C-alpha cells in the first residue's frame, strides 16, 4: 500500500464524522473537509463497503461511523483505501513488483522491505482516536 490522497481524505472524513451523532450528508461533509464532493462520494461508498461507516438514505440520510474511533485501527483504514501491496515503495513487499524487473540484483529492495515492516509496526499501534488526539494537541 502506498500512501495516497485517498488515505489522507479517508482519515480526514472519518475524523469529522466522529464529531456527529446523526448522519452527515456528503454535501455537508465536503464543506467541512474541503474534499471535492465527487471524490468524497466515492470515498464514502468505499468506506461503507468496508464497514467503517453506515450509509443512510433519504431526506435525513448521510453517513455515520459504525464503531467508536478507539475501535478503528489506522492500519485497517490504510489497507481499505489502498489497493497496492506495499507501503513504502511499490516493490517493497514483493519481488515480482520490481519496477526495473531486476529484483535478483536489486540493492534497495532489502532496505525498503525492512523500512516497510518497521512502519507497519508503528502504524498498527494507532487508532482513529489517537489521530484525533494528535490533531487536537492532546497527549497520549
TIMIMAR-610822 format. One record per residue (C-alpha): x, y, z; chain; residue in one letter; residue number from 1. Coordinates in steps of 0.1 Angstrom, whole numbers, plus 5000, padded with zeros to 4 digits. Layout:
BEGIN
{xx=X, yy=Y, zz=Z, mol=A, type=a, seq=NUM} $
...
end
This chain:
BEGIN
{xx=5000, yy=5000, zz=5000, mol=A, type=x, seq=1} $
{xx=5014, yy=5034, zz=4990, mol=A, type=x, seq=2} $
{xx=5001, yy=5064, zz=5008, mol=A, type=x, seq=3} $
{xx=4978, yy=5084, zz=4986, mol=A, type=x, seq=4} $
{xx=4953, yy=5112, zz=4988, mol=A, type=x, seq=5} $
{xx=4925, yy=5086, zz=4993, mol=A, type=x, seq=6} $
{xx=4940, yy=5075, zz=5026, mol=A, type=x, seq=7} $
{xx=4945, yy=5111, zz=5038, mol=A, type=x, seq=8} $
{xx=4910, yy=5121, zz=5028, mol=A, type=x, seq=9} $
{xx=4895, yy=5089, zz=5044, mol=A, type=x, seq=10} $
{xx=4912, yy=5098, zz=5077, mol=A, type=x, seq=11} $
{xx=4900, yy=5134, zz=5075, mol=A, type=x, seq=12} $
{xx=4864, yy=5123, zz=5067, mol=A, type=x, seq=13} $
{xx=4863, yy=5097, zz=5095, mol=A, type=x, seq=14} $
{xx=4877, yy=5123, zz=5120, mol=A, type=x, seq=15} $
{xx=4849, yy=5147, zz=5111, mol=A, type=x, seq=16} $
{xx=4822, yy=5120, zz=5112, mol=A, type=x, seq=17} $
{xx=4834, yy=5111, zz=5147, mol=A, type=x, seq=18} $
{xx=4821, yy=5145, zz=5158, mol=A, type=x, seq=19} $
{xx=4785, yy=5137, zz=5149, mol=A, type=x, seq=20} $
{xx=4758, yy=5115, zz=5164, mol=A, type=x, seq=21} $
{xx=4734, yy=5117, zz=5135, mol=A, type=x, seq=22} $
{xx=4741, yy=5111, zz=5098, mol=A, type=x, seq=23} $
{xx=4760, yy=5137, zz=5079, mol=A, type=x, seq=24} $
{xx=4753, yy=5141, zz=5042, mol=A, type=x, seq=25} $
{xx=4781, yy=5142, zz=5016, mol=A, type=x, seq=26} $
{xx=4775, yy=5179, zz=5008, mol=A, type=x, seq=27} $
{xx=4780, yy=5190, zz=5044, mol=A, type=x, seq=28} $
{xx=4810, yy=5167, zz=5049, mol=A, type=x, seq=29} $
{xx=4825, yy=5181, zz=5017, mol=A, type=x, seq=30} $
{xx=4821, yy=5216, zz=5030, mol=A, type=x, seq=31} $
{xx=4836, yy=5207, zz=5064, mol=A, type=x, seq=32} $
{xx=4866, yy=5188, zz=5050, mol=A, type=x, seq=33} $
{xx=4870, yy=5208, zz=5017, mol=A, type=x, seq=34} $
{xx=4873, yy=5175, zz=4999, mol=A, type=x, seq=35} $
{xx=4858, yy=5177, zz=4964, mol=A, type=x, seq=36} $
{xx=4823, yy=5162, zz=4966, mol=A, type=x, seq=37} $
{xx=4826, yy=5137, zz=4937, mol=A, type=x, seq=38} $
{xx=4859, yy=5123, zz=4952, mol=A, type=x, seq=39} $
{xx=4844, yy=5123, zz=4987, mol=A, type=x, seq=40} $
{xx=4812, yy=5105, zz=4975, mol=A, type=x, seq=41} $
{xx=4833, yy=5076, zz=4960, mol=A, type=x, seq=42} $
{xx=4855, yy=5075, zz=4991, mol=A, type=x, seq=43} $
{xx=4824, yy=5073, zz=5014, mol=A, type=x, seq=44} $
{xx=4810, yy=5045, zz=4993, mol=A, type=x, seq=45} $
{xx=4842, yy=5026, zz=4997, mol=A, type=x, seq=46} $
{xx=4843, yy=5032, zz=5035, mol=A, type=x, seq=47} $
{xx=4807, yy=5020, zz=5037, mol=A, type=x, seq=48} $
{xx=4815, yy=4988, zz=5017, mol=A, type=x, seq=49} $
{xx=4845, yy=4982, zz=5041, mol=A, type=x, seq=50} $
{xx=4822, yy=4986, zz=5071, mol=A, type=x, seq=51} $
{xx=4838, yy=5017, zz=5087, mol=A, type=x, seq=52} $
{xx=4806, yy=5038, zz=5082, mol=A, type=x, seq=53} $
{xx=4769, yy=5032, zz=5077, mol=A, type=x, seq=54} $
{xx=4751, yy=5049, zz=5048, mol=A, type=x, seq=55} $
{xx=4716, yy=5062, zz=5054, mol=A, type=x, seq=56} $
{xx=4693, yy=5071, zz=5025, mol=A, type=x, seq=57} $
{xx=4665, yy=5097, zz=5024, mol=A, type=x, seq=58} $
{xx=4660, yy=5133, zz=5034, mol=A, type=x, seq=59} $
{xx=4678, yy=5128, zz=5067, mol=A, type=x, seq=60} $
{xx=4704, yy=5105, zz=5052, mol=A, type=x, seq=61} $
{xx=4741, yy=5106, zz=5053, mol=A, type=x, seq=62} $
{xx=4769, yy=5087, zz=5069, mol=A, type=x, seq=63} $
{xx=4778, yy=5077, zz=5105, mol=A, type=x, seq=64} $
{xx=4807, yy=5058, zz=5120, mol=A, type=x, seq=65} $
{xx=4799, yy=5022, zz=5127, mol=A, type=x, seq=66} $
{xx=4824, yy=5020, zz=5155, mol=A, type=x, seq=67} $
{xx=4839, yy=5043, zz=5181, mol=A, type=x, seq=68} $
{xx=4871, yy=5060, zz=5170, mol=A, type=x, seq=69} $
{xx=4891, yy=5040, zz=5195, mol=A, type=x, seq=70} $
{xx=4879, yy=5008, zz=5179, mol=A, type=x, seq=71} $
{xx=4891, yy=5018, zz=5144, mol=A, type=x, seq=72} $
{xx=4927, yy=5009, zz=5136, mol=A, type=x, seq=73} $
{xx=4946, yy=5032, zz=5113, mol=A, type=x, seq=74} $
{xx=4962, yy=5003, zz=5095, mol=A, type=x, seq=75} $
{xx=4928, yy=4990, zz=5086, mol=A, type=x, seq=76} $
{xx=4919, yy=5023, zz=5071, mol=A, type=x, seq=77} $
{xx=4951, yy=5023, zz=5050, mol=A, type=x, seq=78} $
{xx=4945, yy=4988, zz=5038, mol=A, type=x, seq=79} $
{xx=4909, yy=4995, zz=5029, mol=A, type=x, seq=80} $
{xx=4919, yy=5026, zz=5009, mol=A, type=x, seq=81} $
{xx=4949, yy=5014, zz=4991, mol=A, type=x, seq=82} $
{xx=4949, yy=4985, zz=4966, mol=A, type=x, seq=83} $
{xx=4987, yy=4982, zz=4964, mol=A, type=x, seq=84} $
{xx=5005, yy=4956, zz=4985, mol=A, type=x, seq=85} $
{xx=5035, yy=4978, zz=4995, mol=A, type=x, seq=86} $
{xx=5036, yy=5007, zz=5020, mol=A, type=x, seq=87} $
{xx=5068, yy=5025, zz=5012, mol=A, type=x, seq=88} $
{xx=5078, yy=5016, zz=4977, mol=A, type=x, seq=89} $
{xx=5059, yy=4996, zz=4951, mol=A, type=x, seq=90} $
{xx=5083, yy=4967, zz=4952, mol=A, type=x, seq=91} $
{xx=5088, yy=4966, zz=4990, mol=A, type=x, seq=92} $
{xx=5068, yy=4935, zz=4998, mol=A, type=x, seq=93} $
{xx=5070, yy=4915, zz=4966, mol=A, type=x, seq=94} $
{xx=5100, yy=4910, zz=4943, mol=A, type=x, seq=95} $
{xx=5076, yy=4904, zz=4914, mol=A, type=x, seq=96} $
{xx=5067, yy=4941, zz=4916, mol=A, type=x, seq=97} $
{xx=5102, yy=4953, zz=4909, mol=A, type=x, seq=98} $
{xx=5100, yy=4985, zz=4889, mol=A, type=x, seq=99} $
{xx=5131, yy=4975, zz=4869, mol=A, type=x, seq=100} $
{xx=5122, yy=4938, zz=4867, mol=A, type=x, seq=101} $
{xx=5156, yy=4931, zz=4883, mol=A, type=x, seq=102} $
{xx=5148, yy=4921, zz=4918, mol=A, type=x, seq=103} $
{xx=5176, yy=4894, zz=4916, mol=A, type=x, seq=104} $
{xx=5202, yy=4922, zz=4917, mol=A, type=x, seq=105} $
{xx=5183, yy=4950, zz=4934, mol=A, type=x, seq=106} $
{xx=5203, yy=4968, zz=4961, mol=A, type=x, seq=107} $
{xx=5175, yy=4988, zz=4976, mol=A, type=x, seq=108} $
{xx=5147, yy=4963, zz=4979, mol=A, type=x, seq=109} $
{xx=5160, yy=4948, zz=5012, mol=A, type=x, seq=110} $
{xx=5162, yy=4984, zz=5027, mol=A, type=x, seq=111} $
{xx=5126, yy=4993, zz=5016, mol=A, type=x, seq=112} $
{xx=5113, yy=4959, zz=5028, mol=A, type=x, seq=113} $
{xx=5128, yy=4965, zz=5063, mol=A, type=x, seq=114} $
{xx=5116, yy=5001, zz=5063, mol=A, type=x, seq=115} $
{xx=5081, yy=4989, zz=5054, mol=A, type=x, seq=116} $
{xx=5080, yy=4963, zz=5082, mol=A, type=x, seq=117} $
{xx=5090, yy=4989, zz=5108, mol=A, type=x, seq=118} $
{xx=5065, yy=5014, zz=5095, mol=A, type=x, seq=119} $
{xx=5037, yy=4988, zz=5097, mol=A, type=x, seq=120} $
{xx=5046, yy=4980, zz=5133, mol=A, type=x, seq=121} $
{xx=5043, yy=5017, zz=5142, mol=A, type=x, seq=122} $
{xx=5010, yy=5023, zz=5123, mol=A, type=x, seq=123} $
{xx=4994, yy=4991, zz=5138, mol=A, type=x, seq=124} $
{xx=4996, yy=5008, zz=5172, mol=A, type=x, seq=125} $
{xx=4973, yy=5037, zz=5163, mol=A, type=x, seq=126} $
{xx=4936, yy=5041, zz=5162, mol=A, type=x, seq=127} $
{xx=4914, yy=5068, zz=5148, mol=A, type=x, seq=128} $
{xx=4911, yy=5082, zz=5183, mol=A, type=x, seq=129} $
{xx=4949, yy=5085, zz=5185, mol=A, type=x, seq=130} $
{xx=4949, yy=5106, zz=5153, mol=A, type=x, seq=131} $
{xx=4920, yy=5127, zz=5167, mol=A, type=x, seq=132} $
{xx=4940, yy=5134, zz=5199, mol=A, type=x, seq=133} $
{xx=4971, yy=5143, zz=5179, mol=A, type=x, seq=134} $
{xx=4951, yy=5168, zz=5158, mol=A, type=x, seq=135} $
{xx=4937, yy=5184, zz=5189, mol=A, type=x, seq=136} $
{xx=4971, yy=5186, zz=5206, mol=A, type=x, seq=137} $
{xx=4962, yy=5162, zz=5234, mol=A, type=x, seq=138} $
{xx=4990, yy=5140, zz=5247, mol=A, type=x, seq=139} $
{xx=4987, yy=5102, zz=5250, mol=A, type=x, seq=140} $
end
